Amino acid sequence: MSLGLSTSWNASRYEDAKKLVFEIKSSGFQDIELSFNLPLAMVEEIADLVSSGEIRVLSLHNFCPIPEGIERSLALPDCYSVASRNEEERQAAVKYTKRTIDTARRLGAGAVVLHTGRVEIADKTRQLIKLYENGLEGTEEFRRLQALILKERKDNAGPYFEQALRSLDELTSYAAKSDISLGMETRFYCREIPDFEEIGTILEKFRGSSLFYWHDTGHAQLMENLRFVRHKDFLEAYAKDMLGIHLHDITGCQDHKAPSKGELDFGFLKPYLHADTIKIIEAHAPATAQDLKESKVFLEDLLDGKA
């Protein structure tokens, strides 16, 4: 399977989907993932391009299209949480995830990438990142904050995790009827669901369903840099259940760089990837078209045909 590019790279610069797709194709990509910041009108334009063979959609990132009532500038995969204890919000998250699944089926995509909610506590990930960036990752201050983050999450996670499971139960059944696979993505913020152990719990509970693991290189490396869990641990534990991967580079704690433009050693990924693994470059601005062309060549050479 080929290497795709997420529209998260350039979607915010366009109101016209044809121009968006033209720029992506000019950068050397024929396959794409639709990001969570695309309004319905642009998704419909892309559907026309898919029908005419101009572009192929490999996956969609929930929520796509943007839910009604959400301004495009505020669109996020977490604007509604499937783990919310507010039943109205949880139902909205399920409703719009189902719409993303429907859209994926209509566009001929095989997968939807999911964020699976959050524990509603004050998130201190950015505070920990600030200590890291100031060179304090080996200090007692860093260790204390890390321990506090873990304790607060553990003390509060239970009810939210149960709500996430409840939502996933409904969504996996719905996705199966549409022959769409769901990819549960490695998270960036410490309060988000799932953490490392929760990935395993969810995968076991939904074994044999439409739910799989979606690896994110930048997020997993961040977890290693912040001394929570090794990047390689995610792959050793969950690669057998991996549906797809978001490929982006990271320098320190700054992720979503074009692959080969940061500090990540992509070579160690090779044993965990297969020809049918969905591979999406998820670089954000200020990555340039030239950066992405170089990233594509870099990854194709590195993965030795597995891209």
Backbone hydrogen bonds, N-H to C=O, Kabsch-Sander energy under -0.5 kcal/mol:
donor,donor_aa,acceptor,acceptor_aa,energy
4,G,2,S,-0.6
4,G,279,K,-2.9
5,L,31,D,-1.7
6,S,281,I,-2.7
7,T,33,E,-2.6
9,W,6,S,-1.6
10,N,7,T,-0.6
11,A,7,T,-2.7
13,R,10,N,-1.7
14,Y,11,A,-1.8
17,A,15,E,-0.6
20,L,16,D,-1.8
21,V,17,A,-2.8
22,F,18,K,-2.2
23,E,19,K,-2.1
24,I,20,L,-1.8
25,K,21,V,-2.8
26,S,22,F,-2.3
27,S,23,E,-0.9
27,S,24,I,-0.7
28,G,25,K,-1.6
29,F,24,I,-1.6
32,I,56,R,-2.3
33,E,5,L,-1.8
34,L,59,S,-2.1
38,L,35,S,-0.6
42,M,39,P,-0.5
43,V,39,P,-2.0
44,E,40,L,-2.5
45,E,41,A,-1.7
46,I,42,M,-2.3
47,A,43,V,-2.1
48,D,44,E,-1.6
49,L,45,E,-1.7
50,V,46,I,-2.4
51,S,47,A,-2.3
52,S,48,D,-1.7
53,G,50,V,-1.4
54,E,49,L,-2.5
55,I,49,L,-0.9
56,R,30,Q,-2.0
58,L,32,I,-2.8
58,L,56,R,-0.6
59,S,32,I,-0.9
60,L,111,A,-1.9
61,H,34,L,-3.0
62,N,60,L,-0.7
62,N,113,V,-2.3
66,I,38,L,-2.0
70,I,67,P,-1.7
71,E,69,G,-0.6
74,L,71,E,-1.6
75,A,72,R,-1.3
79,C,76,L,-1.5
82,V,80,Y,-0.5
84,S,81,S,-1.5
87,E,85,R,-0.8
90,R,86,N,-2.6
91,Q,87,E,-2.5
92,A,88,E,-1.8
93,A,89,E,-2.5
94,V,90,R,-2.3
95,K,91,Q,-2.8
96,Y,92,A,-2.6
97,T,93,A,-1.6
98,K,94,V,-2.4
99,R,95,K,-1.7
100,T,96,Y,-1.6
101,I,97,T,-2.4
102,D,98,K,-2.6
103,T,99,R,-2.4
104,A,100,T,-2.6
105,R,101,I,-2.2
106,R,102,D,-2.2
107,L,103,T,-2.0
108,G,104,A,-0.6
108,G,105,R,-0.9
109,A,104,A,-2.3
110,G,58,L,-1.5
111,A,58,L,-0.8
112,V,181,S,-2.2
113,V,60,L,-3.0
114,L,183,G,-3.4
116,T,193,I,-1.0
119,V,191,R,-2.7
120,E,118,R,-0.6
121,I,119,V,-2.4
128,L,124,K,-1.9
129,I,125,T,-2.5
130,K,126,R,-2.1
131,L,127,Q,-1.7
132,Y,128,L,-2.3
133,E,129,I,-2.9
134,N,130,K,-1.3
135,G,132,Y,-1.9
136,L,131,L,-2.7
139,T,136,L,-1.9
143,R,139,T,-2.0
144,R,140,E,-2.6
145,L,141,E,-2.0
146,Q,142,F,-2.5
147,A,143,R,-2.4
148,L,144,R,-2.2
149,I,145,L,-2.5
150,L,146,Q,-2.1
151,K,147,A,-2.3
152,E,148,L,-2.8
153,R,149,I,-2.0
154,K,150,L,-2.4
155,D,151,K,-2.6
156,N,152,E,-1.1
156,N,153,R,-0.6
157,A,153,R,-1.8
160,Y,156,N,-0.5
160,Y,157,A,-0.6
161,F,157,A,-2.7
162,E,158,G,-2.2
163,Q,159,P,-1.5
164,A,160,Y,-2.2
165,L,161,F,-2.3
166,R,162,E,-2.1
167,S,163,Q,-2.4
168,L,164,A,-2.7
169,D,165,L,-2.2
170,E,166,R,-1.3
171,L,167,S,-2.5
172,T,168,L,-2.9
173,S,169,D,-1.2
174,Y,170,E,-1.8
175,A,171,L,-2.9
176,A,172,T,-2.0
177,K,173,S,-1.3
178,S,174,Y,-0.8
178,S,175,A,-0.7
179,D,176,A,-1.1
180,I,175,A,-2.4
181,S,110,G,-2.5
182,L,210,S,-3.3
183,G,112,V,-3.0
184,M,182,L,-0.6
184,M,212,F,-2.7
185,E,114,L,-2.2
185,E,183,G,-0.6
186,T,214,W,-1.7
187,R,194,P,-0.5
192,E,189,Y,-1.5
193,I,117,G,-2.6
199,I,195,D,-1.7
200,G,196,F,-1.0
201,T,197,E,-1.8
202,I,198,E,-2.7
203,L,199,I,-2.6
204,E,200,G,-2.2
205,K,201,T,-2.2
206,F,202,I,-2.2
207,R,204,E,-1.2
209,S,206,F,-2.2
212,F,182,L,-2.9
213,Y,241,D,-3.0
214,W,184,M,-2.7
215,H,244,G,-2.2
217,T,246,H,-2.4
220,A,216,D,-2.4
221,Q,217,T,-2.1
222,L,218,G,-2.0
223,M,219,H,-2.0
224,E,220,A,-1.4
225,N,221,Q,-2.9
226,L,222,L,-2.4
227,R,224,E,-1.8
228,F,223,M,-2.9
229,V,223,M,-1.0
233,D,230,R,-0.6
234,F,230,R,-0.9
234,F,231,H,-0.9
235,L,231,H,-1.0
236,E,232,K,-2.8
237,A,233,D,-2.2
238,Y,234,F,-2.5
239,A,235,L,-2.1
241,D,238,Y,-1.9
242,M,239,A,-1.8
243,L,213,Y,-3.3
244,G,213,Y,-0.9
245,I,278,I,-2.8
246,H,215,H,-2.8
247,L,245,I,-0.6
247,L,280,I,-3.4
248,H,246,H,-0.7
249,D,257,K,-3.0
251,T,254,Q,-2.2
253,C,251,T,-0.7
254,Q,251,T,-2.3
255,D,253,C,-0.8
257,K,249,D,-2.0
261,K,258,A,-2.1
263,E,250,I,-2.7
266,F,264,L,-1.0
268,F,265,D,-0.8
269,L,266,F,-1.7
270,K,267,G,-1.1
272,Y,269,L,-2.0
273,L,269,L,-0.6
273,L,270,K,-1.2
277,T,274,H,-1.6
278,I,243,L,-2.1
279,K,2,S,-0.6
280,I,245,I,-2.6
280,I,278,I,-0.6
281,I,4,G,-3.1
282,E,247,L,-1.7
282,E,280,I,-0.5
284,H,256,H,-2.6
287,A,284,H,-2.0
292,L,288,T,-2.0
293,K,289,A,-2.2
294,E,290,Q,-2.3
295,S,291,D,-2.3
296,K,292,L,-2.5
297,V,293,K,-1.9
298,F,294,E,-2.5
299,L,295,S,-2.7
300,E,296,K,-2.4
301,D,297,V,-2.4
302,L,298,F,-2.2
303,L,299,L,-2.8
304,D,301,D,-0.7
305,G,300,E,-1.2
306,K,303,L,-1.7
